[in-house]
Amino acid sequence: MKWLVCVLMLIMLFVADLKGHDGKERGRAVDVGVQVGMLRPGPLNMITDVQGVKVGHVTRIEGEHIRTGVTAILPHGGNLFQHKVPAAIYCFNSFGKMAGSLQVEELGNIETPIILTNTLNVGTAINAVVAYMLRQKGNEGVRSVNALVGETNDGFLNDIRGQHVTAADVVGAIESAKTGVVEEGSVGAGTGTTSFGWKSGIGTSSRMTRPIDGNTYTVGVLVQSNFGRMLYINRKPFAREPEEQKINREEDGSAMIIIATDAPLSDRNLGRMAKRSFMGMGRTTSFMSNSSGDFAIAFSTAYTIPHTDDGHILDIPALLSNHEMNTLFQAVEEATQEAIYNALFMAEGMTGHNGNRAEAIPLDKVKELIKQ
């Protein structure tokens, strides 16, 4: 009899995990029947399908006013300053703060974890990342660190003026980063974000490329989704009821798109991939607004760039040519689109600062739209 009780308790816990705090069942895009594109997802359908990539969150939900957090993305688990990765950044619209972007554009590499947080805590995150990197073994003589920090504004649900994110939160996100399953929805830097007038957050997805000279590569995307306008799901507009329009809001907002791949690419072609990610974002909405800060960061794990300058030629693998980029472009477009849906579908409804409320998108209505 005891074993039966244990089984029932496990089933109840499993069902509870599928539901948000408001009791509404959540699910990823594939769970509700939304199929994006033609390429095959990776095993987890997450950015961590790219081997070695780690993601960590620190979520701050406290009292009635704090709804914020930090998300850290690590291209690999070693010393990133000593073993940098090739990278590029593309800015679609500059109404935002992307600390560290100029050096990445100039040198074509990343030397710290990528940090996402809220707009008014970018400075805190920079200081925390610099201090963290200086403490790493092997960095004792380092006198310059280019911290890479992006943001979106969570001030609708979060007391953003209180600047509640701390250096300990940033370091906590870095040190908790792991491979495997990535938590999505209202977590980390997506704790207080909204999209299309609904509660949103962090979402991720991945795609496997078509074979290139017998090799199949992985493209993984993670988004911090916080932008508005009309929602489109696979080219169909998702219309809200009049009562839903009253209790939700459409915010100009912003989006941060992080792209990882194991394909051996130059920083120039990584920049071309970053640019194409906004094709995927564009397929989810009606137009891109004036006050949206939209940035994409793309990096490759295929090789590293040593910090030590010993005068030798870099030992890097043969890079894919421009003619092989089409399948990578398709992969990043599809993964970005689905990651945005996952951020939206996995988020729970939330009440926050000043009693503001963002509802979770009703997935039963999404299913109805897909069936049409």
C-alpha positions in Angstrom: 0.0 0.0 0.0 2.9 2.3 0.8 4.3 1.9 -2.6 1.0 2.9 -4.2 0.9 6.1 -2.1 4.5 6.9 -3.2 3.6 6.4 -6.8 0.6 8.7 -6.5 2.7 11.4 -4.9 5.3 11.2 -7.7 2.5 11.6 -10.3 1.1 14.6 -8.4 4.6 16.2 -8.3 5.1 15.6 -12.0 1.8 17.2 -12.9 2.6 20.1 -10.6 5.8 20.7 -12.4 4.0 21.1 -15.7 1.8 23.8 -14.2 2.7 27.4 -13.3 1.9 29.0 -10.0 -1.4 30.1 -11.5 -2.4 26.4 -12.1 -2.2 26.7 -15.9 -0.3 24.0 -17.6 2.7 25.2 -19.6 4.6 23.6 -22.4 7.2 24.2 -25.1 6.3 24.9 -28.7 6.5 21.3 -29.7 4.3 20.3 -26.8 1.4 22.4 -28.1 1.8 21.4 -31.8 3.8 24.4 -33.1 6.3 23.1 -35.7 8.9 25.6 -36.8 10.8 25.1 -40.0 12.2 22.0 -41.6 15.5 21.2 -39.9 15.8 18.6 -37.1 16.2 19.9 -33.5 19.1 18.7 -31.3 18.5 16.0 -28.6 17.3 18.6 -26.0 16.2 21.3 -28.5 18.3 23.7 -26.4 21.4 25.8 -26.7 23.2 23.2 -24.6 23.0 20.8 -27.5 26.2 22.5 -28.6 28.7 20.5 -26.7 30.4 22.3 -23.8 28.0 25.3 -23.6 26.7 26.0 -20.1 23.8 28.1 -18.8 23.1 29.3 -15.3 20.3 31.4 -13.7 19.8 33.3 -10.6 16.1 34.3 -10.1 15.0 37.0 -7.7 11.3 36.9 -6.8 10.9 38.6 -3.4 8.0 40.4 -1.8 5.7 42.4 -4.0 8.2 44.4 -6.0 11.4 42.3 -6.9 11.0 40.3 -10.1 14.4 40.1 -11.8 17.5 38.0 -12.2 20.6 37.0 -14.1 21.4 34.5 -16.8 24.9 33.5 -17.7 26.0 31.7 -20.9 29.4 30.1 -20.9 30.9 28.9 -24.3 33.0 26.4 -22.4 33.9 25.5 -18.8 37.5 26.5 -18.9 39.2 29.9 -18.4 37.5 32.0 -21.1 40.1 34.8 -20.8 43.0 32.5 -21.6 41.0 30.5 -24.2 38.7 32.9 -26.0 36.2 31.8 -28.6 35.5 33.4 -32.0 32.5 35.6 -31.9 30.5 38.4 -33.5 27.7 40.8 -32.5 25.0 42.2 -34.7 22.8 45.1 -33.5 19.4 45.3 -35.2 18.3 48.4 -33.2 20.5 50.2 -30.7 17.9 51.3 -28.2 19.6 49.2 -25.5 22.8 48.6 -23.6 25.3 46.0 -24.9 28.4 46.4 -22.8 31.6 45.0 -24.4 30.3 44.9 -27.9 33.0 47.2 -29.5 35.9 45.0 -28.6 34.1 41.9 -29.8 33.5 43.7 -33.1 37.1 44.8 -33.3 38.9 41.6 -32.3 36.3 38.9 -33.2 36.3 37.0 -29.9 34.7 36.7 -26.5 36.8 36.4 -23.3 34.2 36.3 -20.5 30.9 34.6 -19.8 27.9 36.3 -21.5 25.7 37.9 -18.9 22.0 38.9 -19.3 20.2 41.0 -16.7 18.0 44.1 -16.4 18.7 47.5 -17.9 19.8 49.4 -14.7 22.0 46.6 -13.4 24.4 46.4 -16.4 27.0 48.3 -14.4 26.7 45.9 -11.5 27.1 42.9 -13.8 30.2 44.4 -15.5 32.0 44.9 -12.1 31.0 41.4 -11.0 32.3 39.8 -14.2 35.6 41.7 -14.1 36.2 40.7 -10.5 35.3 37.1 -11.2 37.7 36.9 -14.1 40.5 38.5 -12.2 40.2 35.8 -9.5 40.5 32.9 -12.0 43.7 30.8 -11.8 46.0 31.9 -14.6 44.7 35.5 -14.7 47.0 36.9 -12.0 48.7 39.3 -14.4 45.5 40.4 -16.2 45.0 44.2 -16.3 42.1 44.5 -18.9 38.9 42.5 -19.1 36.1 43.0 -21.6 32.9 42.0 -19.8 30.1 41.2 -22.2 26.7 42.2 -20.6 23.3 42.5 -22.3 19.9 43.6 -21.0 16.3 44.1 -21.4 14.0 46.4 -19.3 11.9 44.5 -16.8 10.5 47.6 -15.1 6.8 46.7 -15.6 6.9 43.8 -13.2 10.2 44.6 -11.3 11.2 47.6 -9.2 14.0 48.3 -11.6 15.0 51.6 -10.0 15.9 49.6 -6.9 18.7 47.9 -8.7 18.3 44.7 -6.8 20.7 42.5 -8.7 23.9 42.1 -6.8 27.4 41.0 -7.7 26.8 37.8 -5.8 23.8 37.1 -8.1 26.0 37.5 -11.2 28.7 35.2 -9.8 26.0 32.8 -8.7 24.6 32.5 -12.2 28.1 31.9 -13.6 29.1 29.3 -11.0 25.7 27.5 -11.3 26.0 27.2 -15.1 25.7 23.7 -16.3 25.3 21.6 -19.5 22.1 19.7 -20.1 18.5 20.9 -19.6 18.0 24.7 -19.5 15.2 26.1 -17.3 12.9 28.3 -19.4 10.2 30.9 -18.8 10.1 33.2 -15.8 13.7 32.6 -14.6 17.0 34.4 -14.5 17.1 37.5 -16.7 13.6 36.6 -17.9 12.0 36.7 -14.5 10.3 40.0 -15.0 10.1 40.2 -18.8 7.0 40.3 -21.1 6.4 39.8 -24.8 3.4 40.5 -27.0 1.4 41.7 -23.9 1.9 38.3 -22.2 4.4 37.1 -19.6 7.5 35.9 -21.2 11.1 35.1 -20.2 14.0 32.9 -21.2 13.6 30.5 -24.1 15.9 28.2 -26.1 16.0 25.9 -29.1 18.4 24.2 -31.4 18.8 22.9 -35.0 21.0 20.4 -36.7 22.3 21.4 -40.1 22.2 19.5 -43.3 25.4 17.5 -43.9 28.4 19.6 -45.0 31.1 17.4 -46.4 29.8 14.5 -44.3 29.6 16.6 -41.1 26.4 17.7 -39.3 26.7 20.8 -37.1 24.6 22.1 -34.2 23.2 25.6 -33.9 21.7 26.5 -30.5 19.9 29.8 -29.5 18.9 31.3 -26.2 16.7 34.4 -26.0 15.8 36.9 -23.3 12.5 37.9 -24.8 10.9 41.3 -23.8 9.3 42.9 -26.9 5.8 43.6 -28.0 3.6 44.2 -31.0 1.3 41.6 -32.6 2.1 37.9 -32.0 2.3 35.7 -35.0 2.5 31.9 -34.6 3.7 30.2 -37.9 2.4 33.2 -39.9 -1.0 33.2 -38.2 -1.9 36.3 -36.0 -2.8 35.4 -32.4 -5.7 37.7 -31.7 -6.5 38.6 -28.1 -9.9 39.0 -26.6 -11.0 42.5 -25.6 -10.8 41.6 -21.9 -7.3 40.3 -22.4 -6.3 43.5 -24.1 -7.3 45.4 -21.0 -5.3 43.4 -18.5 -2.2 43.0 -20.8 0.0 45.5 -22.4 2.0 45.7 -25.6 5.5 47.0 -24.8 8.1 48.2 -27.2 10.7 46.2 -25.2 13.9 44.5 -26.4 15.4 41.1 -27.2 18.8 39.5 -26.5 19.6 36.6 -28.8 22.6 34.3 -27.9 23.7 31.9 -30.7 26.1 29.0 -30.2 27.4 26.6 -32.8 30.1 23.9 -33.1 30.6 24.7 -36.8 34.1 26.1 -37.6 33.4 29.6 -38.6 35.2 32.9 -38.9 34.0 35.8 -36.8 32.8 37.4 -40.1 30.4 34.4 -40.8 29.4 34.3 -37.2 28.3 37.9 -37.7 26.3 36.9 -40.8 24.5 34.2 -38.6 23.8 36.8 -35.9 22.2 39.0 -38.5 20.0 36.2 -39.8 18.6 35.5 -36.3 16.4 38.6 -36.7 14.6 36.8 -39.6 13.5 34.3 -37.0 12.5 37.0 -34.6 10.6 38.9 -37.3 8.4 35.8 -38.0 7.0 36.1 -34.5 5.8 39.7 -34.6 4.3 42.4 -36.8 7.0 45.1 -36.9 10.2 46.2 -35.1 9.8 49.3 -33.0 11.8 52.5 -32.4 12.5 51.8 -28.8 13.5 48.2 -29.0 17.1 47.3 -28.2 17.8 44.1 -30.2 21.2 42.5 -30.2 22.5 39.1 -31.3 25.7 37.5 -30.1 27.1 34.5 -32.0 30.1 32.3 -31.0 31.7 29.1 -32.2 33.0 26.4 -29.9 35.0 24.7 -32.8 38.3 26.2 -31.7 39.7 28.6 -29.1 42.0 31.6 -29.4 44.8 31.6 -26.8 45.3 34.9 -24.9 49.1 34.5 -24.7 50.8 36.2 -27.6 53.8 34.1 -28.5 54.1 35.3 -32.1 53.0 32.0 -33.6 50.3 31.5 -36.2 47.0 30.4 -34.7 46.3 26.7 -34.9 42.7 26.6 -36.0 40.7 24.1 -38.1 39.7 24.7 -41.7 36.8 27.1 -41.7 33.6 26.6 -43.6 33.3 28.7 -46.8 30.6 31.2 -47.6 29.0 28.6 -49.9 28.2 26.4 -47.0 26.4 29.0 -44.9 22.9 28.5 -46.1 22.0 25.6 -43.8 23.5 27.5 -40.9 21.4 30.6 -41.7 18.3 28.4 -41.9 19.2 26.7 -38.6 19.6 30.0 -36.7 16.4 31.5 -38.1 14.4 28.5 -37.1 16.0 28.1 -33.7 15.5 31.8 -32.9 11.8 31.7 -33.8 11.1 28.6 -31.7 13.2 29.9 -28.7 10.9 33.0 -28.6 7.8 30.8 -28.6 9.4 28.7 -25.8 10.1 31.8 -23.7 6.4 32.8 -24.1 4.8 29.3 -23.7 6.9 28.3 -20.7 6.3 31.5 -18.7 3.9 31.6 -15.8 1.5 34.5 -15.1 3.0 37.0 -12.6 2.0 40.0 -10.5 4.8 42.4 -9.6 5.8 46.0 -8.9 2.9 48.4 -8.2 0.5 45.5 -8.6 1.1 45.2 -12.3 0.1 41.8 -13.8 1.3 39.9 -16.8 -0.8 36.9 -17.7 0.5 33.7 -19.2 -0.6 33.2 -22.8 -3.4 30.6 -22.8 -2.0 27.6 -24.5 -5.4 26.1 -25.2 -6.0 29.0 -27.6 -2.6 28.5 -29.2 -3.6 24.9 -29.9 -6.9 26.1 -31.4 -5.0 28.4 -33.7 -2.7 25.7 -34.8 -5.6 23.4 -35.6 -7.2 25.9 -37.9 
